[in-house]
Amino acid sequence: MNLESLDEDSDVVTISSSSNEPYLNRGYNGSKSDIHLSDVNETSSENGHVAVPIFNALHETSISAPHHEQQQTRLSQTNLGPYEQQESLVDPNSDRVTTVLVWQNLVVSAKEDDKNRFLQSLKGYKNYVPKKKQLLVNVSGAITGGLWAVMGPSGSGKSTLLNTLACRLDVNTTYTGEMRLNGAAYDNAELKRIAGYVMQDDMLNGHLTVEETLNYTAELRLPRHVTREQRNDRVRDVMNDMGLVHVKNVIIGTPLKKGISGGERKRLCVGMQLLSRPQLLFLDEPTSGLDSVTALDLLGTLHDLAHGKSQEKAVTVVCSIHQPQSKIFDLFDSVILLKQGNILYQGPREQAMEVFKQAGYPCPLYTNPADHLLDVVTPPRDGASDTSEKQALIDSQILQAQTPIQVDLNLGADKRLLYFNVPKGPPWFTQVRILLRRTLQEQFRKRDILIASLVQTVIMAVLIGTVFLKIGIGQRSVIRRQPVLFFCSVNQGVFGALTVINTFPVERALTLRERASGTYFASAYFIAKIIVETLVQLPMPIIFSIVVYFLIGLQPTAGKFFIFMLFMLLCSMASTSLALMISAICKTTDLSVTVLPMALEVSRLFGGFFLAPANLPKYFAWLDALSYVKYTYVGVSLNELSNLHLTCTAANIAAGSCVKVGETTIKTLGFDYIPLGGCIGAILAYIIVCRVIAFLGVRFLKS
Ligand SMILES: Nc1ncnc2c1ncn2[C@@H]1O[C@H](COP(=O)(O)OP(=O)(O)OP(=O)(O)O)[C@@H](O)[C@H]1O
């Protein structure tokens, strides 16, 4: 068969067949006469939609390489495998296949990093126009049923293609082009109702067991009409399918606490996605970090899923995979081969070997076919000057061994009903209830941290209480009372924040993942988090207040004691709110632990002890107004000093230094500018504002 003409613009290729090549017979049982692809590629489907082209032209003769511009054009064209052959593997029109994904002229670009833009502006490039990097170059294609491998050298755009199709591009990345799911345009909200996505790095709640994790996911994701029994059955089925029954009661584990193995984690991640019976499953490098046996095992399971062996409906499974071993490669039905953001080949796996053979690169004996595909398309890193020309020639040879054809965006439109008929998950209040239970259970598992905090609280309270033991009501107590009240405020204003700052950024990342899968609303998560955080925090200020108050011997009236306790509680909540806000905005633990100490120091500096609020320079008034430590310190001082009657010795009276009532100290320190209720209101406002900002950070900052 010879290629006689190639019209790049119209995607029309005229070929003539000169022999009965075996691959031609599999793709097209045509005669030896001349064939015009525009004639043979379009057939009508049952419901009147134009079906995808179903022909793949292979040629025998060597073709002189086009020059560079031509190669670029060809790389941008669609190279779709023959659907006739795919139908022999998995028929996209079969009842078992419910999802067909088609994309056309997809161009994905990344904006330049803000850091780089900033550096350029520092260098004085005022009119600097940020560069855009193209990650995918005008690619088109279709994924019908079966198990698909997205392969290519590192940096070729595998994850980008997956993320684009799954509507999970990051904020710096944009795309143009069309993507259709069963013939309809879709967005993230729609896709996450029918599709699952397993990210490369599995992020799980390390304190829950396998079964608990699946149970909570099922509760949060399964439609509201599903009964408890049905849900339990679903969890049991998934554990069976994923081979997780033997570890169902084992904790997932954290870096410090060993739990299930890496392969089991990966299986659990797949299982979590399968609970809602997705029609489409994306997996980014599912075998990374797994040994060859575990990887083969996992891919075997995915193969079964893709062929409807473990569920009544087949799931279309798309995996990006780097360099699969040959046994794994054999499990894939179809392959998309990427190089530098272009699709070099897409179609049945076996057909890929034929195409490469026709292009002049037959797979050597005893070589892993996947290795061979990648070896051919991966440029050597020897720095030779002719490398890029050689690679361009190889690319063009591979492309010319196939026929560039156009995809049909309406493919799968007859299955659209299934796509729109997915019921919704549980309502908001139910989500809050489930998340409350989950967060409480997690806190219970982290009880060693809770116990450590309690022990620490008691130690600090006893230490402060004994250092300032029974300060009394003499004149010496006037100068001892203020430091101890300030120290109590500072103490409660730090510990809560430190616990949050070390845990919340990791939790936030996990939440982002779960929300990306449509597991729950951000507000439901946040409300549950705040309730549990407050409950867990409650005992510390209460115990601290009881121990400290009576050891120091502050005014022994119930009212004053409970107001002191209220301030300690509010101060502790204000510090955790500040930490929540900082970690929600800074996003990473590293940045959060850098910023938080500064914020705590500022609160302490403007805490009203070192310099009375009245004596502060005006330009620092805003920092003073934002210090929750100050409101606590002023509040507990007003509480303690009001109605405090002090005793004076004859020497004090003689020296004229007798302070008879606490109100005198209030006036001297300038604390009479705000009432006690004002301090409480100010701290409450501080807590609310910080938590609202933290919520907005969790809700809207997506990376
Ligand atoms: N947000 C982004 N901003 C800038 N460049 C990006 C961005 N995301 C990806 N890239 C670049 O796009 C190219 C393709 O990245 P992608 O992660 O899709 O490749 P990959 O084939 O999955 O690679 P690997 O196998 O190494 O994971 C790489 O050169 C990468 O550096």
The ligand as an SDF file (V2000), in Angstrom:
LIG
                    3D

 31 33  0  0  0  0  0  0  0  0999 V2000
    1.1990   24.7640   35.8680 N   0  0  0  0  0  0  0  0  0  0  0  0
    2.2700   24.6330   35.0800 C   0  0  0  0  0  0  0  0  0  0  0  0
    3.0370   25.6950   34.7920 N   0  0  0  0  0  0  0  0  0  0  0  0
    4.1110   25.5960   33.9840 C   0  0  0  0  0  0  0  0  0  0  0  0
    4.5140   24.4430   33.4040 N   0  0  0  0  0  0  0  0  0  0  0  0
    3.8030   23.3400   33.6670 C   0  0  0  0  0  0  0  0  0  0  0  0
    2.6450   23.3630   34.5080 C   0  0  0  0  0  0  0  0  0  0  0  0
    2.1460   22.1100   34.5840 N   0  0  0  0  0  0  0  0  0  0  0  0
    2.9440   21.3370   33.8200 C   0  0  0  0  0  0  0  0  0  0  0  0
    3.9360   22.0710   33.2630 N   0  0  0  0  0  0  0  0  0  0  0  0
    4.9780   21.6010   32.3410 C   0  0  0  0  0  0  0  0  0  0  0  0
    4.3040   20.9510   31.2880 O   0  0  0  0  0  0  0  0  0  0  0  0
    5.0310   19.8080   30.8850 C   0  0  0  0  0  0  0  0  0  0  0  0
    4.1410   18.5770   30.9660 C   0  0  0  0  0  0  0  0  0  0  0  0
    3.8790   18.3140   32.3350 O   0  0  0  0  0  0  0  0  0  0  0  0
    3.1150   17.0000   32.8050 P   0  0  0  0  0  0  0  0  0  0  0  0
    3.1330   16.9760   34.2840 O   0  0  0  0  0  0  0  0  0  0  0  0
    1.8000   16.9510   32.1330 O   0  0  0  0  0  0  0  0  0  0  0  0
    4.0680   15.8880   32.1980 O   0  0  0  0  0  0  0  0  0  0  0  0
    4.0760   14.3220   32.4380 P   0  0  0  0  0  0  0  0  0  0  0  0
    4.1640   13.7170   31.1060 O   0  0  0  0  0  0  0  0  0  0  0  0
    2.9220   13.9320   33.2970 O   0  0  0  0  0  0  0  0  0  0  0  0
    5.4500   14.1800   33.2130 O   0  0  0  0  0  0  0  0  0  0  0  0
    5.9340   13.0720   34.2950 P   0  0  0  0  0  0  0  0  0  0  0  0
    5.8830   11.7450   33.6380 O   0  0  0  0  0  0  0  0  0  0  0  0
    7.3240   13.4960   34.5910 O   0  0  0  0  0  0  0  0  0  0  0  0
    4.9940   13.1900   35.4770 O   0  0  0  0  0  0  0  0  0  0  0  0
    6.2560   19.7410   31.7640 C   0  0  0  0  0  0  0  0  0  0  0  0
    7.3290   20.3220   31.0630 O   0  0  0  0  0  0  0  0  0  0  0  0
    5.8900   20.5760   32.9680 C   0  0  0  0  0  0  0  0  0  0  0  0
    7.0150   21.1870   33.5080 O   0  0  0  0  0  0  0  0  0  0  0  0
  1  2  1  0
  2  3  1  0
  2  7  2  0
  3  4  2  0
  4  5  1  0
  5  6  2  0
  6  7  1  0
  6 10  1  0
  7  8  1  0
  8  9  2  0
  9 10  1  0
 10 11  1  0
 11 12  1  0
 11 30  1  0
 12 13  1  0
 13 14  1  0
 13 28  1  0
 14 15  1  0
 15 16  1  0
 16 17  2  0
 16 18  1  0
 16 19  1  0
 19 20  1  0
 20 21  2  0
 20 22  1  0
 20 23  1  0
 23 24  1  0
 24 25  2  0
 24 26  1  0
 24 27  1  0
 28 29  1  0
 28 30  1  0
 30 31  1  0
M  END
$$$$
